[in-house]
Amino acid sequence: MKFTTSSATWQRGIAAVQPAVGSAISNPILENIFISCDENKVSFIGTNLSVTFRCDGEAQIETPGSTTVPAKIIIGQVQSLPQDDVVFTESDQSIDIKCARFSAKMKGQDAALFPPFNQVVEGVEFSMPVSRLKSIVRKTMFATSQEKSRYELDGVKFDIKDGVMMCVATDGRRLSMCRYEGEEAPKETLSVLIPSKTLQVIQTSLPDDGEAAIRIHERKIQVSCGDSVIVSNLLVDNFPQYDRIVPPEGKIKIMIDRGALMASIKRASNLTSIETSMLVFKLNKGSLEIVGEREEVGGSGRDVIETDYDGDPMEIRFNYKYLADALRSMEEEKVEIELTDSRKPGIFRSVGDDSYKYVLMPMRPPDEEETPSA
């Protein structure tokens, strides 16, 4: 096996499949990256058996073939290569890599030991701009649950009906929801739960431009874009009925500059409880006061933002980390906050983007019983 490719192609291929590389716990071969070359193309593949990522690039092929290389070694080596052509040679699992004046040798493993790359060849098909797909992932994935006991919440629900796709994530304390109604959205009714790990790979490794071609069949999903293909298992769909969680519109609506709100939260949060991450939001006519208190150091932090609020005084408490997650995911300059009272969820929307909604449960004062999960 021997091929020549640019260092840019080499670096792109290794970096793209890296997030999908598995561990030796399930199978030692998964700690490797599969490399094959044929017909002026080199392919890189990483997998953890649940999600598999392939990245293709152009190459000059002298001898077709395939092998696997240890991921930890090759990832570190790739990052420091000079900008020149890379010549890769393999014979009997002995690997030579040359780039300009740099050369390296290592042992590979038999490519036949690596799991086969099986694409999804049938099922529901549709496409959407990959930039839009990545935006949906960015606005929902952070709200998934990291608790192992709640594996049904460790993913984003894609609900498709009548050409409308709803993408929803929740960890029981907050819910993030995106709506997509592109012309390419499928007309079929479909509901799947995509694992967080798969979405992380999509966000990290797919190209930033182009169309994402999506195919879903039974318990598998495939996303193709540009030089990349990702194939993943889907989660068993025990996702809660999110439409019962989303509250109606709040009686109180205020509009705030998103950047100013983020900055104010950051300042006040420096003096809030490490255990609770709670900030108090105090509404008065024309202003929003954000207060953090840390009893262990006897300190407090306060910041005030001008608003268009013209109602009675109101006080509500939120976990500032959960709120900051949503604000960072938004792109518009203004955010609209909808509130009902101190015990009902708050609704946060991007002004100018009615396709996104974030629902956050409030916190109760420290001297009261903690609010149960949604």
Buried (B, 14 or more C-beta within 10 A) or exposed (E): BBBBBBBEBBBBBBBBBBBBBBEEEEBEBBBBBBBBBBEEBBBBBBBBEBBBBBBBBEBEBBEEBBBBBBBEBBBEBBEEBEEEBBBBBBEEBEBBBBBEEBEEEBEBBEBEEBBEBEEBEEBBBBBBBBBBBBBBBBBBBBBBBEEEEBBBBBBBBBBBBEBEBBBBBBBBBBBBBBBBEEEBBBEBEBEBBBBBBBBBBBBBBBBEEBBBBBBBBEEBBBBBBBBBBBBBBBBEBEBBEBEEBBBEEBEBBBEBBBEBBBEBBBBBBEBBBEEBBBBBBBBBEEEBBBBBBBEEEEEBBBBBBEBEBEEEEBBBBBBBEBBBBBBEBBEEEBBBBBBBEBEBBBBBBBBEBEBBBBBBBBBBEEEEEEBEEB
